């Protein structure tokens, strides 16, 4: 193993200890306290998965990250990964066709449905 790998690993471990010493919460936060809607979303995971798979079936119809935000072109356009975003609501503006594609389960926070 090159010496630089050992140095990197040791430095990373030191930095990790510094970060860890400053975090005073558990690694897994209690859902009810920190994410009250989490139980409802967790219970609907099958519907959410089905919606995601339906959207993924037409992935070419979902714009690339760099097509939505040009500043992401360096990491999105040519990194060998297919970064795409299906925005439901951004800056207070709903995107009706995307909301329709995902139904109420995923879009519930955008449309206020239960």
Residue pairs with C-beta under 8 A, 6 or more apart in sequence:
29 35
31 38
31 39
31 42
32 38
32 39
37 109
41 48
44 105
47 103
47 105
48 105
48 106
51 101
51 102
51 103
51 105
51 106
52 106
54 101
55 62
55 86
55 101
55 102
59 82
59 84
62 84
62 85
62 86
63 84
63 85
64 76
64 77
64 82
64 83
64 84
64 85
65 72
65 75
65 76
65 83
65 84
65 85
66 72
66 73
66 76
66 77
66 83
68 85
68 87
72 83
75 83
76 83
86 98
86 101
86 102
87 95
87 98
88 94
88 95
88 98
88 99
88 102
88 106
88 107
88 110
89 95
89 99
89 107
89 110
94 110
94 111
99 107
99 110
99 111
104 111
104 113
107 113
108 114
